[in-house]
């Protein structure tokens, strides 16, 4: 019998709701004394020893929040984790962090550990967005929240993201305001929802400005510096190179910088560059990178707050939360030059 099924059985035997059992297990004060005694007696009489029940009855302090991220080698994941940690500092819960290395097998191994453990809830930053993982957590009644999901989510899946469409549109509109008309976009993987949303925003801005969409200027790749470098080399080889590039994240933008530098071209004189995320590297690049800020730390905080409410059996104000993106203007963009790029 799973731990979550056990909690449901406690509720049935005690004649109360599952949220009431959750409040008892978390020592919440908003439970009538008689109700609390009845729930605790059911737990003791029937030998329910699930992780949360055992901690509550024996006054053990810390529960566990499990979290998975694809990698810690870039600041994107690190900032989300920092937000989660900040939110958990106000509780007695501990964070158990797992890195899957963007391998599906490791994500599945993480899931198996969580389902067989004594977790109180889970925060997921998934590389592959496998819906079966979310369904397995739901079937075991483990509360969870997804951060910046890369695939499609059902309307009832708790999640936190950012306004990717707005971010893509804002970046393209800014470049258009500087006179650029051949604006390339180097996106992330085509199967990722965030990539598609950013492209859709970029396309909307060009269409509103009556700029024809050139398929040769839209490129896909991983969210890595190498992808930015390789795709920029291909863009520079076009008969008519772009005068500006909107990169899918700041690391891709650094790859754009590298490709231009290797050819003796400067930013922004030869090409304007806009990134996405606004991780620390953006502000210390040469020149400092204009980028769309994604509130990564706040996304971690909000996801944790949502999860704590789910663990307590409380309803969410909104199942899907999208935090606003903001354009941060620095020195990597300039008005379009009339001269043709020398390649």
N, C-alpha and C positions, 0 to 999 in steps of 0.2 A: 504494500500500500504506500503510495507516495505521500510525502509530507503535506502537500497541499490538499490531497484527498482527506488526510487525517484532520485537517482544520475544518473541512466541510462536515466531517462526521461529528466532530466536537459540537459544532453549531446545531446539528440535528438532534443530538442526544440532550443538549442543554436547552433546546427550544428557543434558541436565539439566532441572529443572523451571523453570517461569516464576518462582516465588518466588526460586529461586537466582539467575536472571539479574537480578531486581530487586535482590537483595542486592549483587551485583557492581556494578551501575550506581550504587548508593548508597554504594559504598565501605564496606560493612559488613564488620566483621572476622570474622564467623562463616562464612567460606567457605574451604575448603581451598585452599592456594596453587596446586596443580595444576589444580583446578577453575576457579579465577579465571583462570589463564593460558589455559585452553582456551576459556572464554567470551570473553575479550578478543580472542583470536586469531580466533574466528569473526566477531566484530564488525568487526575490522580487515580480514580477508580478503574479506568480503562487502560492505563499504562501507555498513554500516548507520550512518546518520547522524541517527537520531532525536534529539530534544532531550535526553533523559536519557542516552542512550549517548554522545553527543558531549560532554556536560558531564563524565561520569565519566572518559572516556578522556583528555580534555585537562585534567582537574583543575579545570574551571571550578567556581566556588563555588555560586552560588545557583540553585536551581530555582524553579518558580513554582507557587503554589496559586491557582487562580481561585475567586472567590467572587461570587455574585450576591445582592443584596438588593432588595426592592421600593422602598425609600426610605431616605433618611438624614435626613428631616425630623422623625422622631420617635425617641425614645430607645430604643424597642424594638429596632430594627435596630442602632442604634449600640452598645448593650450587647453584643449577640451578636458584632458585629465586634470589639469590644474583647477579648472572650474568645478569639477566634481569634488575634488579634495576640499576646496574652500567651503562648499556647501555641507560636506560631511563633518567639518570641524565643529559644527554646532550640535552634533549628535554623538552617540556612543558607538556608532557603526564604524566598522573598518572596511577599507577598500582592498579587494583582491583583484589585481590587475593582470591580465593575460595578453600577450602579444602573439598574434597569429601569423605574422610575416606575410600577410595577404594570400595565404594558402588555404584553400577550401577545406582540406583534410584537418588542418589545425583548428579551424573554426568549429568543425564537427566534433573534434576531440574535446575542445573547450565546452561545448554544449553538453556532452556526455558527463563531464565532471560536474557541471552545474546541476544537472538533473538528478545526479546521485548524491549531491552534497547537501549542506544545510544552509544554503544561501537565503537571504531575506528578499533579494531582488537583483535585477541585472540591468546594466546599461550597456548598449551594444553600438559600437562603431564598426560596421561590417564592411569588408572589402568586396564581398560577393552578393550581399543582399538576398540570401536564401530564405524564401518564405517558409520553408519547412522548419527552419530553426525557430522562427517566431511561433509557429503553430505548436511546436513541441513544448515551448515554454508556457504557452497558453493552456495546453492540455494538462500540464502539471501544476497549473494555477500559480505559477511563479510570476510576480509582477515584473514588468520590464518596460523600458523606454528606449527607443532607437534614436540615435543622433546622426543627422545628415545622411539619411538612408540613400543608397545608390541605386536602388531599384524601385519597383512600384510597391506601395503600401495600401492596405485596406483602410477604409475610412474609420475603422474602430481601433487601429493600432496607434498607441501613444508614441509620439515622435516630436523631435525638435529639429528644426532646420533653419535655413536663411532664405531670404528673398532672392534666389538665384536669377530668376527672370528679370527682376528689376535691376540687379547688379549688372547683368549683361547689357541691358538697354542703356543704363547710365554710362557705362564705359564707352559704348559706341557713340552715344550722343555727345560725349565730351570730345572725342576725336573728331567727330563731324563739325563741332563748333570751332575747331582749330583749322578747318578747311580740308581735312583729309577726306578723300573719296575712295581710294583703294585701301580699305582696312581689312587686314587679314585677321582670322581668329584661329588660334591653336587651342583646341578643346581637350578635355580628358577623354576617357573611353566612351564610345558612342552609346554603349548600353547603360551608362550611368544617367540617372534622372537629372542630377545637377548639371551634367554636361549639356544635355538636351535643353534644359531650361535656360541656361546661359546663352546658348546658340539662338534660341527662340527670341530672347530679349535683344540680342545683337541684330538679328534679322528684322525685328520689328522697327528698330531705330533706323536702319537703312531704308526699309520700305517707306516709312513715314517721310524720309528725306528724298524719296523718289530716286534712290541709288539702286541700280540693278544688283541682284545677288550673284556674285561670281563664285561658282562651286569650287574653283581652283584655290580660292582664298580661305576656305574652311577646311581645317585639318584636324585629325584626331590622333590621340596618342595617350600614353600614361601621364600621370601628374608628376613628371620628373624633369630634371634639368636636361637630361640627354634628349628627351623628346622635343623640348623647346629648341635645342641646338639643331637636331636633324631636320625638323620641319621648317625652321628658318632658312637653312641651307637650300631646301627645295623651293621655298618662296622666292629667294633671291635669284634662283635660276629661271624663274618665269620670264617670258618675253617682256612683261611689264610688271616689275616688282611692286609690292605694296609700299606705301609710305608710312604705314602704322600697323602695329600688331597688338591685338588683345589676347593675352595669354590666359589659359584656364586656371593657373595658379601662379604664385610668386616664384616657385622653383622653375617652372617652364619659362617664365620671364627672364630668369638668370641664364637659361640656355639661349634665349634670344640675344641677350647681351654678349654671350661668348661667341656666337656665330658671327655677329656683326664685328666684334673686336678682331676676330681672326682674319677678317677681310679688310681691316683698316677703316671700318665705318664706325661712326660715333653715334651715341644716343644723347640727345634727341635730334642732332643735326641731320643725320642721314635717315633715321627712322624713329618715330615715337613708339613707346612701349607702355602698355598698361597691364598690370597683373591682377591677381584675385587672392584674397585671404587677409593680406596685411600682417604676415608674420614678421618677426624681428628683422629678418634679413632684408626686408623691403626698405627699411629706413636707413640702413647702413650701406646699401649698394652704392656704386658709383656709376652714374648719378643716382640719388635716391629715387626709388621707384614709385610712380603713381599707380595706385592699386585700389581695388574695391575691397573695403574692409568687411570681413565676415566676423561677427562677434563670437569667436570660438570659445573664449572663457565663459562668457555669459551663456552660451549654448550648453556647456557642461553644468553650470549652476542650475539653469532652468530644468534640464533633464533630471537632475538629482531631486529638485523640489517636487517635480511631478511624481517621481518614483516613491518618495517618502509618503506622499498622499495616497498612492496606490497601496503601499504596504500597510498603511493605517486604515485601509478600507474606505477612504474618502473619495468622493467623485472629483473628477478633473473639471476645471472651468472650460478647458478646450483640449481635445485629444491631439490635435495637430497645432503646433506652435511654430510660427515662422518669424524669426527676428530680422530686423531691417538691416540691409547692407548699405554702406556709405562709401562714396568715392573720396579717397584721400589723395589730394593733388600735391605732387612733389615736382621733381625736375626732369622726369624722363619723357615728357611730351612738349612739343613745340608746334607752332603753326607750320603747315605744310610748305616745303620749299618748292620753288618752281623748277629747280634743276632735276635732272633724271639721275637716279642712283647709278654710280659707277660700279660695275660688277666685274 
